[in-house]
Amino acid sequence: MHLLLYCPHVEPIWFGSALGLDPRQLGVNCFSEWWRYINGIAKQMGIPSMVEQCAIIYWYIWKARNEQYFEHVALNPHQILARISAMTQECFSLMNKHLLVSPSRSRAQGKQQQAARVKPPMGFLKVNVDASYSPQIGSAAFAMVGRNFKGEICFGNSRLSVALSPSMAEAAALYKAAQYVESMGAQQVIFETDNQALITHLLQPDKPPPWEIKSLILSIRQIAHRHPDFLFSCVPRKGNKVADWVAKQSLKGKCPFFWAHRPPTLVTDTGWSL
């Protein structure tokens, strides 16, 4: 149980995965309880692929543990999540099953709210990132909302910038967030966005990203390389509503200047928080 679920090096992998699970908050004491819980949630949500995704995560955690013990290779959650993401995409494309990771599936969007609102593991920050884009004026607003492991807002930032497309705006927002958090000196951070394509480009270096976001993707990868515990994950739009609200209000020029220090009721409402 400890090696695969409760180890501090493993918890970020479960939370940073598409499932967004925190094993400690589930209160299970053995694998049989854990497996019953996963099967129950998969049936309740109507997403049988959840079980297969758990199996893939198990395998790569176990493989990384063996590499650490026998080959003295340090555990790198970011690299493990990249392998999990690549294998999941490959397996389910062959099996022609719906991925839980895809926010474009309307059914999965509605069912993922519980996973999206899970608080980050102790010691980690969770940073939700989003952007709002106006094609009429070629401008975008970036927003980031940082929370501690208690789910409390501990920092936030928003700014206006120039962008050529929505995808460039989303990539720039994630880059600015990673850059900002790095400047803070934070070491263990989970970045969340509702843009699945962006996460796919980021975690699969063998697939070149579109030219307009290539430099941004490479810059984010460089930051991630310097910080192995900077993890990147996709969540449903419902789980990213706070960052979305801040970005849209900032683009309209209506976001309160001190919103991070005195958050509006809409931002602090538990239904929007995580």
C-alpha positions as CSV (number, residue, x, y, z in Angstrom):
1,M,0.0,0.0,0.0
2,H,2.7,2.5,1.0
3,L,4.9,1.9,-2.1
4,L,2.1,2.3,-4.6
5,L,-0.3,4.7,-2.9
6,Y,0.8,6.5,0.2
7,C,4.5,7.2,-0.3
8,P,5.1,11.0,-0.5
9,H,6.9,10.5,-3.9
10,V,3.8,8.6,-5.3
11,E,1.0,10.9,-4.1
12,P,1.8,13.6,-6.6
13,I,1.6,11.0,-9.4
14,W,-1.9,9.9,-8.5
15,F,-3.1,13.5,-8.1
16,G,-1.3,14.8,-11.2
17,S,-2.8,12.0,-13.3
18,A,-6.0,12.4,-15.2
19,L,-7.8,10.8,-12.3
20,G,-6.8,13.5,-9.9
21,L,-7.0,11.2,-6.9
22,D,-5.5,11.6,-3.4
23,P,-5.4,8.1,-1.8
24,R,-5.0,9.4,1.7
25,Q,-8.3,11.3,1.6
26,L,-10.1,8.1,0.6
27,G,-9.3,6.4,3.9
28,V,-8.7,2.9,2.5
29,N,-6.5,0.5,4.4
30,C,-5.9,-2.3,1.9
31,F,-5.8,-3.0,-1.9
32,S,-9.1,-4.8,-1.9
33,E,-10.9,-1.7,-0.4
34,W,-9.0,0.6,-2.9
35,W,-10.0,-1.6,-5.8
36,R,-13.6,-1.8,-4.7
37,Y,-13.7,2.0,-4.5
38,I,-12.2,2.4,-8.0
39,N,-14.7,0.0,-9.5
40,G,-17.6,1.6,-7.7
41,I,-16.6,5.1,-8.9
42,A,-16.1,3.8,-12.4
43,K,-19.6,2.3,-12.5
44,Q,-21.2,5.3,-10.8
45,M,-19.6,7.7,-13.3
46,G,-20.2,5.4,-16.2
47,I,-16.5,5.4,-17.2
48,P,-15.1,1.9,-17.2
49,S,-11.8,3.2,-18.6
50,M,-11.0,4.5,-15.1
51,V,-10.1,1.0,-14.0
52,E,-7.7,0.5,-16.9
53,Q,-6.1,3.9,-16.2
54,C,-5.5,2.9,-12.6
55,A,-3.7,-0.3,-13.9
56,I,-1.5,1.8,-16.1
57,I,-0.6,4.1,-13.2
58,Y,0.2,1.1,-11.0
59,W,2.5,-0.4,-13.6
60,Y,4.5,2.8,-14.1
61,I,4.9,3.4,-10.4
62,W,6.0,-0.2,-9.8
63,K,8.4,0.1,-12.8
64,A,9.9,3.4,-11.5
65,R,10.3,1.8,-8.0
66,N,12.3,-1.1,-9.5
67,E,14.4,1.4,-11.5
68,Q,15.1,3.3,-8.3
69,Y,16.1,0.1,-6.4
70,F,18.1,-1.8,-9.0
71,E,19.4,0.9,-11.3
72,H,19.6,3.8,-8.8
73,V,17.4,6.0,-10.9
74,A,15.8,8.8,-8.9
75,L,12.0,9.0,-8.9
76,N,10.8,11.8,-11.2
77,P,7.0,12.3,-11.0
78,H,7.0,14.5,-14.1
79,Q,8.6,11.9,-16.2
80,I,6.4,9.1,-14.8
81,L,3.3,11.2,-15.6
82,A,4.6,11.8,-19.1
83,R,5.0,8.0,-19.6
84,I,1.5,7.3,-18.1
85,S,-0.1,9.9,-20.4
86,A,1.6,8.5,-23.5
87,M,0.8,4.9,-22.7
88,T,-2.8,5.8,-21.8
89,Q,-3.3,7.7,-25.1
90,E,-1.8,4.7,-27.0
91,C,-3.8,2.0,-25.2
92,F,-7.1,3.7,-25.5
93,S,-6.6,4.8,-29.1
94,L,-6.0,1.1,-29.9
95,M,-9.0,0.0,-27.8
96,N,-11.2,2.8,-29.1
97,K,-12.3,3.8,-25.6
98,H,-13.3,7.1,-24.2
99,L,-10.5,8.7,-22.2
100,L,-11.2,10.3,-18.8
101,V,-8.5,12.8,-19.7
102,S,-10.4,14.4,-22.5
103,P,-12.4,17.5,-21.4
104,S,-14.1,17.6,-24.7
105,R,-16.3,14.6,-23.7
106,S,-19.4,16.2,-22.3
107,R,-20.2,13.2,-20.2
108,A,-16.8,13.0,-18.6
109,Q,-16.9,16.7,-17.9
110,G,-20.0,16.5,-15.7
111,K,-18.7,13.4,-13.9
112,Q,-15.2,14.6,-13.1
113,Q,-16.2,17.4,-10.7
114,Q,-15.3,15.3,-7.7
115,A,-11.8,14.5,-8.9
116,A,-11.2,18.1,-10.1
117,R,-12.0,19.4,-6.6
118,V,-9.5,17.2,-4.7
119,K,-7.1,19.2,-2.7
120,P,-3.4,18.8,-3.5
121,P,-1.2,16.5,-1.3
122,M,0.4,18.1,1.8
123,G,3.3,20.3,0.9
124,F,2.1,20.9,-2.7
125,L,0.7,24.0,-4.2
126,K,-2.1,23.7,-6.8
127,V,-2.1,26.4,-9.5
128,N,-5.1,26.7,-11.8
129,V,-4.4,28.5,-15.0
130,D,-6.6,29.9,-17.8
131,A,-6.7,32.6,-20.5
132,S,-9.4,34.6,-22.2
133,Y,-8.9,35.7,-25.8
134,S,-10.4,38.5,-27.9
135,P,-9.9,38.0,-31.7
136,Q,-11.3,41.4,-32.4
137,I,-8.4,43.2,-30.7
138,G,-5.8,40.4,-30.6
139,S,-5.5,40.6,-26.9
140,A,-5.6,38.1,-24.1
141,A,-5.8,38.0,-20.3
142,F,-3.9,35.4,-18.3
143,A,-5.0,34.2,-14.9
144,M,-3.5,32.0,-12.2
145,V,-5.0,31.0,-8.9
146,G,-2.7,29.3,-6.3
147,R,-4.0,27.2,-3.4
148,N,-2.2,25.4,-0.6
149,F,-3.0,21.8,0.5
150,K,-5.9,23.1,2.6
151,G,-7.6,24.5,-0.5
152,E,-7.0,28.1,0.6
153,I,-6.1,30.8,-1.9
154,C,-2.5,31.8,-1.2
155,F,-1.8,33.9,-4.3
156,G,-3.3,35.0,-7.6
157,N,-2.3,37.0,-10.6
158,S,-3.7,38.2,-13.8
159,R,-2.4,40.3,-16.7
160,L,-3.2,41.5,-20.2
161,S,-1.0,40.6,-23.2
162,V,-1.0,40.2,-27.0
163,A,-1.8,36.8,-28.5
164,L,-2.5,35.5,-32.0
165,S,-4.9,32.7,-31.1
166,P,-6.7,31.1,-28.2
167,S,-4.1,28.3,-28.1
168,M,-1.3,30.8,-27.9
169,A,-3.1,32.6,-25.1
170,E,-3.5,29.3,-23.1
171,A,0.1,28.3,-23.6
172,A,1.4,31.8,-22.6
173,A,-0.8,31.7,-19.5
174,L,0.7,28.4,-18.4
175,Y,4.2,29.6,-19.2
176,K,3.7,32.8,-17.2
177,A,2.3,30.8,-14.3
178,A,5.3,28.4,-14.3
179,Q,7.7,31.3,-14.5
180,Y,5.9,33.2,-11.7
181,V,5.8,30.2,-9.4
182,E,9.5,29.4,-10.1
183,S,10.4,33.0,-9.1
184,M,8.6,32.4,-5.8
185,G,11.0,29.5,-5.0
186,A,8.2,26.9,-4.8
187,Q,9.4,23.4,-5.4
188,Q,6.3,21.1,-5.4
189,V,3.5,22.4,-7.6
190,I,0.7,21.0,-9.6
191,F,-0.4,23.1,-12.5
192,E,-4.0,22.6,-13.8
193,T,-5.5,23.8,-17.1
194,D,-8.6,22.7,-18.9
195,N,-6.8,22.6,-22.3
196,Q,-6.1,18.9,-23.0
197,A,-4.3,19.7,-26.3
198,L,-1.8,21.9,-24.4
199,I,-1.0,19.2,-21.9
200,T,-0.6,16.6,-24.7
201,H,1.9,18.9,-26.5
202,L,3.8,19.5,-23.2
203,L,4.1,15.8,-22.1
204,Q,4.8,14.2,-25.5
205,P,8.0,15.7,-26.8
206,D,8.1,13.3,-29.8
207,K,5.1,15.2,-31.3
208,P,6.1,18.7,-32.4
209,P,3.6,21.4,-31.3
210,P,2.1,23.9,-33.7
211,W,4.6,26.7,-34.6
212,E,2.7,29.4,-32.8
213,I,3.1,27.8,-29.4
214,K,6.4,25.9,-30.0
215,S,8.6,28.4,-28.2
216,L,6.2,28.6,-25.3
217,I,6.0,24.8,-25.0
218,L,9.8,24.5,-25.1
219,S,10.1,27.2,-22.4
220,I,7.7,25.4,-20.1
221,R,9.6,22.1,-20.6
222,Q,12.8,23.9,-19.6
223,I,11.2,25.1,-16.4
224,A,9.8,21.6,-15.7
225,H,13.3,20.1,-16.3
226,R,14.7,22.3,-13.6
227,H,11.9,21.3,-11.2
228,P,11.0,17.6,-11.3
229,D,8.1,18.2,-8.9
230,F,6.4,20.7,-11.2
231,L,3.5,18.6,-12.5
232,F,1.1,19.4,-15.2
233,S,-2.5,18.1,-15.5
234,C,-5.7,18.7,-17.4
235,V,-9.0,19.1,-15.5
236,P,-12.6,19.6,-16.7
237,R,-13.7,23.2,-17.2
238,K,-15.9,22.9,-14.2
239,G,-12.8,22.4,-12.1
240,N,-11.1,25.5,-13.5
241,K,-13.9,28.0,-13.2
242,V,-12.1,30.4,-10.8
243,A,-9.2,30.9,-13.2
244,D,-11.6,31.2,-16.1
245,W,-13.7,33.8,-14.2
246,V,-10.6,35.9,-13.4
247,A,-9.3,35.7,-16.9
248,K,-12.6,36.8,-18.5
249,Q,-13.1,39.6,-16.0
250,S,-9.5,40.8,-16.5
251,L,-10.0,41.0,-20.3
252,K,-13.1,43.1,-19.7
253,G,-11.3,45.3,-17.3
254,K,-13.7,44.4,-14.5
255,C,-11.5,42.2,-12.3
256,P,-10.9,43.9,-8.8
257,F,-7.3,44.9,-8.5
258,F,-6.9,43.2,-5.1
259,W,-9.0,40.2,-6.0
260,A,-6.4,37.7,-4.7
261,H,-6.2,39.4,-1.3
262,R,-9.9,40.1,-1.0
263,P,-11.5,37.5,-3.3
264,P,-15.1,38.1,-4.4
265,T,-17.7,35.7,-3.1
266,L,-17.8,34.0,-6.4
267,V,-14.2,33.0,-6.1
268,T,-14.3,31.8,-2.5
269,D,-17.5,29.9,-3.0
270,T,-16.8,26.2,-2.4
271,G,-18.6,25.2,-5.5
272,W,-16.1,27.0,-7.6
273,S,-13.0,26.5,-5.5
274,L,-11.3,23.3,-6.5
